[in-house]
Amino acid sequence: MFRGLFQNIIDAKGRASMPARFRDVLSETYGDERFFITNSGPVALGNGDFSRGLAVYPYREWLAFEEKVDKGSGFTSAQLNSVKRLILAPAVECTADKLGRVLLPPHLRELAALEREIVFVGALKKIEIWSLGEWEKAVRQAEKDFPADTAALAELGL
């Protein structure tokens, strides 16, 4: 599982160093250093605006995701087309170089407003990549959306 927050920078060539801990999870848990980078789902900020980062899926998790999308259960046709156009279509298969750097494709950097300062976020079976500013907005919204139901939180052990 991917866990943790790691701040980083994007170099002039559009590369960023993937945290060593995440590279270890790719090779040890998944046995494959390949992964897909794509848009993450938009995060509603509560004022009509949306924030967006990138999502990094281990190769095996991506293939499972594609199968679920192909089945399309639980989605309307319009929703399924949105997932295909916004998440599947821009996806790029990648690997890190020998120094652990990942080339973040220009079309994805632009859509996620990634410029220099970024954050790698462990999200269990995937990794998120956010611009530092967009991450801060998403965290503020998450604090507002945090469940107030103490029974549900107690079930989680919180």
Residue, then its C-alpha position, 0 to 999 in steps of 0.5 A: m500500500f502507498r502511504g505518506l506525503f512527499q514534497n518534491i519539485i519538477d525539473a526543467k525537463g518535466r521530471a520529478s523523483m518518485p519517492a523511494r518508498f513508492r518505488d519499493v512498493l511498486s517492485e515489492t508488492y506489485g513485482d512490476e515497475r511499470f505504472f500508468i499516470t493519468n488525471s485524477g477525478p476532479v475534487a469539488l471545492g464546494n464553491g462550484d470550482f474543482s481541483r485536480g491532480l494526477a493519479v498513478y496506478p501500478y500496472r496491475e491496478w490499472l488493468a483491473f480499473e480498465e476492466k471495471v470501466d469496460k463493464g460500466s456497471g453503476f454508471t449512466s452512459a454520459q458518466l461512463n463517457s466522462v470517465k473514459r474521456l477524462i481518465l482513460a484517454p489521457a493515461v500514459e504508461c511509464t517507468a522511473d529512470k535509474l535515478g527514480r525520476v518520472l517524466l510527467p507528460p506535458h498534457l497531464r502537467e497542464l491539466a493538473a496545473l503542475e508547475r514546480e512544487i508538487v506533492f506525492v500522496g500515498a492513497l493505498k492502491k494508487i499515488e496522487i500527484w498534486s501541485l502544492g497549491e491545489w493540494e492545500k485547497a483539496v485538504r481544506q475541502a477535505e477538512k470541511d467534508f470530514p465525517a461528523d458521525t462519531a459512530a462511523l469514525a469509531e468503526l474505523g478506529l478514529 
